Amino acid sequence: PIFEAKFDSNMAFLQKTKEQIEEDESRALKRINETLAERATKRQKLDEEVEEFKIHLQIVPNEDDDVYTEATPLAR
């Protein structure tokens, strides 16, 4: 029973690792097959989103910079 549990645990880990490797390979192949035009379009869209967020971003100065801690006694 102990050996079987360890064996099952190891097999589950190996299966998960195998699936993760396959997923990584799939992503890499997808990236390789992506054309330069698709990349440029994606980059442009991201840049536009960043600009949109910058419009709505407002930096608020924090005048209340006080930092304090409260001591909690661990033993009496």
C-alpha positions as CSV (number, residue, x, y, z in Angstrom):
1,P,0.0,0.0,0.0
2,I,2.8,2.5,0.9
3,F,4.7,1.7,-2.3
4,E,1.5,1.9,-4.3
5,A,0.7,5.3,-2.9
6,K,4.2,6.6,-3.7
7,F,4.1,5.1,-7.2
8,D,0.7,6.7,-7.9
9,S,2.0,10.0,-6.6
10,N,5.0,9.8,-8.9
11,M,2.9,8.8,-11.9
12,A,0.6,11.7,-11.3
13,F,3.5,14.1,-11.2
14,L,5.0,12.7,-14.3
15,Q,1.7,12.9,-16.2
16,K,1.3,16.5,-15.1
17,T,4.8,17.3,-16.2
18,K,4.2,15.6,-19.5
19,E,1.0,17.6,-20.0
20,Q,2.8,20.8,-19.1
21,I,5.6,20.1,-21.5
22,E,3.1,19.5,-24.3
23,E,1.3,22.7,-23.5
24,D,4.5,24.7,-23.6
25,E,5.4,23.1,-26.9
26,S,2.0,24.0,-28.3
27,R,2.4,27.6,-27.2
28,A,5.9,27.8,-28.7
29,L,4.6,26.4,-32.1
30,K,1.7,28.8,-32.1
31,R,4.1,31.7,-31.5
32,I,6.4,30.6,-34.2
33,N,3.5,30.3,-36.7
34,E,2.2,33.7,-35.8
35,T,3.0,36.2,-38.6
36,L,4.8,39.5,-38.1
37,A,1.6,41.3,-39.1
38,E,-0.4,39.5,-36.4
39,R,2.3,40.4,-33.9
40,A,2.3,44.1,-35.0
41,T,-1.5,44.2,-34.7
42,K,-1.4,42.7,-31.3
43,R,1.3,45.1,-30.1
44,Q,-0.7,48.1,-31.5
45,K,-3.8,47.0,-29.7
46,L,-1.9,46.7,-26.5
47,D,-0.3,50.1,-27.0
48,E,-3.8,51.6,-27.6
49,E,-5.1,50.0,-24.4
50,V,-2.1,51.4,-22.4
51,E,-2.9,54.9,-23.8
52,E,-6.5,54.5,-22.8
53,F,-5.5,53.5,-19.3
54,K,-3.1,56.4,-19.1
55,I,-6.0,58.8,-19.8
56,H,-7.9,57.5,-16.8
57,L,-4.9,57.3,-14.6
58,Q,-4.7,60.0,-11.9
59,I,-1.8,60.3,-9.5
60,V,-2.9,61.3,-6.1
61,P,-0.3,62.6,-3.7
62,N,-0.4,60.9,-0.3
63,E,0.0,63.5,2.4
64,D,-0.6,61.0,5.1
65,D,2.7,59.2,5.1
66,D,2.6,58.2,8.7
67,V,3.6,54.6,9.3
68,Y,3.0,52.9,12.6
69,T,3.0,49.5,14.1
70,E,1.2,48.1,17.0
71,A,3.0,45.7,19.3
72,T,1.1,42.6,20.2
73,P,2.4,40.9,23.3
74,L,3.3,37.2,22.6
75,A,3.4,36.1,26.2
76,R,2.5,37.5,29.6
